Amino acid sequence: MQMMPQMGYDRAITVFSPDGRLFQVEYAREAVKRGTTAIGIKAKDGVVLLVDKRLTSRLLEGGSVEKIFRIDDHIGAATSGLVADARVLVDKGRVEAQINKIIYDEAIDVQSLAKKICDFKQAYTQIGGLRPFGTALLIGGVYNGNNYLLETDPSGALLEYKATAIGSGRTIVTEMFEEMYEEDITLEGALLLGLEALYRVTEGSIDVSTVDAGLAESDKKQFRILSADELEPYILKVKKRNEKAVKEKSKEGKEDKEEKEN
């Protein structure tokens, strides 16, 4: 029996290579890594989701770029990677939430919904003629007094986090969260922390047209997407704080230089 050449494992079919790799799944992960940054932070009173929309043209209407979705009354999702793929997964999640409500007469819990979406994604890694979804989702929600933040991988893997990021800025954001995240953080504090992370990733080029934010609030048991008017004061606060830090650093540098000259 003739062995399939190494290139054969790199084609449209998703089969294991001799060293146990699934190249198509790895390529799907690369699509996520090249996507814009999406951030999720779990607070003591809810969950915050943030995305960098990265408008590629000043002619583009920012409101037409949708990267945060409401799946059910109490669950939302942020995406990075192929947004068209994400919409299919969000629609699947919405259908599953409605099925649960019709059958059991209650809202679906966040973990069950995330698992159903991951099962759907995993099926696309093993059926011939299909390709994996080139997107990852951060699913945030509240259920029975608990807050949840879960990440779905193109392979169908599911992980729960206190704070995380997906997309091109993942490394920068996770390093920042390792230092600055605290478990007793409030929703407002989490929103400011997430915006600070996006500020670093984008090197300061954030405004209401390039950032979307969603909150799952424990007290209201609801997920909602913030309007531009609600988000703008927080963005301005982060910008002013960073501008002040830059001025102070510049002032200290000048003082040090003068001391050395004297």
Long-range contacts (C-beta under 8 A, 24 or more apart in sequence): 12-129, 12-131, 13-128, 13-129, 14-125, 14-126, 14-128, 14-130, 14-131, 14-132, 22-125, 22-155, 24-125, 24-131, 24-132, 25-125, 25-132, 25-154, 25-155, 27-134, 28-81, 28-131, 28-132, 28-133, 28-134, 28-154, 28-155, 29-153, 29-154, 29-155, 31-81, 31-82, 31-134, 31-135, 31-154, 32-80, 32-81, 32-134, 32-135, 32-136, 32-154, 32-166, 32-167, 33-167, 33-168, 33-170, 34-81, 34-168, 35-79, 35-80, 35-81, 35-82, 35-135, 35-166, 35-167, 35-168, 36-67, 36-80, 36-167, 36-168, 37-80, 37-165, 37-166, 37-167, 37-168, 37-169, 37-170, 37-173, 37-197, 37-198, 37-201, 38-67, 38-78, 38-79, 38-80, 38-136, 38-138, 38-165, 38-166, 38-167, 39-78, 39-138, 39-163, 39-164, 39-165, 39-173, 39-194, 39-197, 39-198, 40-78, 40-138, 40-140, 40-149, 40-151, 40-161, 40-163, 40-164, 40-165, 41-149, 41-162, 41-163, 41-177, 41-181, 41-185, 41-190, 41-193, 41-194, 42-140, 42-147, 42-148, 42-149, 42-161, 42-162, 42-163, 42-190, 43-147, 43-185, 43-186, 43-187, 43-189, 43-190, 44-147, 44-183, 44-184, 44-185, 44-186, 45-147, 45-186, 45-187, 45-217, 45-218, 45-219, 46-142, 46-147, 46-187, 46-190, 46-215, 46-216, 46-217, 46-218, 47-140, 47-141, 47-142, 47-147, 47-148, 47-149, 47-215, 47-216, 48-140, 48-187, 48-190, 48-191, 48-194, 48-213, 48-214, 48-215, 49-76, 49-77, 49-78, 49-138, 49-140, 49-213, 49-214, 49-215, 49-216, 50-78, 50-191, 50-194, 50-195, 50-197, 50-198, 50-211, 50-212, 50-213, 50-214, 51-78, 51-79, 51-80, 51-211, 51-212, 51-213, 52-167, 52-169, 52-198, 52-201, 52-202, 52-206, 52-210, 52-211, 53-209, 53-210, 53-211, 53-212, 54-202, 54-210, 55-209, 55-210, 62-209, 62-210, 66-212, 67-212, 68-212, 68-213, 68-214, 68-225, 70-214, 70-223, 70-224, 70-225, 71-97, 71-113, 71-139, 71-141, 71-223, 72-97, 72-107, 72-108, 72-113, 72-141, 72-223, 73-107, 73-221, 73-222, 73-223, 74-107, 74-110, 74-141, 74-142, 74-143, 74-216, 74-221, 74-222, 74-223, 75-108, 75-110, 75-113, 75-139, 75-140, 75-141, 75-216, 75-223, 76-139, 76-140, 76-141, 76-214, 76-216, 76-223, 76-225, 77-137, 77-138, 77-139, 77-140, 78-137, 78-138, 78-140, 78-212, 78-214, 79-135, 79-136, 79-137, 79-138, 80-135, 80-136, 80-166, 80-167, 80-168, 81-133, 81-134, 81-135, 81-136, 81-154, 81-166, 81-167, 82-133, 82-134, 82-135, 83-135, 85-133, 85-134, 85-135, 86-133, 86-135, 86-137, 88-133, 89-117, 89-120, 89-121, 89-133, 89-135, 89-137, 89-152, 90-137, 92-116, 92-117, 92-120, 93-117, 93-139, 107-143, 109-143, 109-144, 110-139, 110-140, 110-141, 110-142, 110-143, 110-148, 110-150, 111-148, 111-150, 111-160, 113-139, 113-141, 114-139, 114-148, 114-150, 114-152, 114-158, 115-158, 117-152, 118-152, 118-153, 118-156, 118-157, 118-158, 119-156, 120-156, 121-152, 121-153, 121-154, 121-155, 121-156, 122-155, 122-156, 123-156, 125-154, 125-155, 125-156, 136-166, 136-167, 138-164, 138-166, 140-214, 140-216, 140-223, 141-216, 141-223, 142-216, 142-217, 142-218, 142-221, 142-222, 142-223, 145-218, 147-216, 147-218, 163-190, 165-197, 168-201, 169-197, 169-198, 169-200, 169-201, 169-202, 172-197, 172-200, 172-201, 173-197, 173-200, 173-201, 176-200, 187-215, 187-217, 188-234, 191-215, 191-234, 192-234, 192-237, 192-238, 195-234, 195-235, 195-238, 196-238, 196-241, 196-242, 199-238, 199-239, 199-242, 204-239, 204-242, 206-235, 206-238, 206-239, 207-235, 208-232, 208-235, 211-235
